[in-house]
Amino acid sequence: MIAKRRVLMGRWIPALVTAGALAGVAGCGAPPAPRAAPGPTAVTATAKPAPGRSAPSAPPASTEPCPEGGVRLVEMDGDAAMGLRVANFQLVNCGAQPYVLEGYPQLSLRDDRNDPVEVAVEHGSAGITTGTLNLDEAPGRVALAPGQAAFFGIVWRNLVTDSAVPATTARIVEVEPRPGAPRLWLRLGAPVDLGNTGKLGLGPWRPLVR
């Protein structure tokens, strides 16, 4: 009888192990089905200006109230290479009446404390560089209907030629669009770092083509 019991136990032990293993598999359940592959993601490409394009691209429209005078000043794109700096500014007619510009804006600079920065502003590229079409074109009359915009550019060099003369940096630009118009001021995202050159070239008003 003892031998039979051993035989029976020898028979049932594998059966019990097999049943336990099957129970574990059943408890885990079937592996989940693989997720479907994600569909293609839409990508918005940023358009780049074509080579040789004379007018800078326009920034997004502002939702701020229209300032006194019916026009808004906006900082646009710029460029900086080998100490040469170029910046552009847009003037948007956000009022209800036509706005006429002619010639050059009146421009001045201020520092962080809102103190005037001494700088000689000359029309055109002023010998600072060459080949800047927007700065050296002849000035003309630009009429803006409501919603239309014009722009002008400035150029300077970030140079320190005399260690005894402090370098200057302007973070506020102040513009009188036309004689007698309310002056507009704008705190810059990219400051005008003049070094100690004290010289700035100013371009005329140009229509902005969207």
Secondary structure as GFF3:
##gff-version 3
##sequence-region A 1 210
A	DSSP	alpha_helix	2	28	.	.	.	ID=ss1
A	DSSP	beta_strand	71	81	.	.	.	ID=ss2
A	DSSP	beta_strand	84	93	.	.	.	ID=ss3
A	DSSP	beta_strand	99	102	.	.	.	ID=ss4
A	DSSP	beta_strand	106	110	.	.	.	ID=ss5
A	DSSP	beta_strand	120	123	.	.	.	ID=ss6
A	DSSP	alpha_helix	133	136	.	.	.	ID=ss7
A	DSSP	beta_strand	141	144	.	.	.	ID=ss8
A	DSSP	beta_strand	149	157	.	.	.	ID=ss9
A	DSSP	beta_strand	168	176	.	.	.	ID=ss10
A	DSSP	beta_strand	184	195	.	.	.	ID=ss11
A	DSSP	beta_strand	199	202	.	.	.	ID=ss12
A	DSSP	beta_strand	206	207	.	.	.	ID=ss13
###
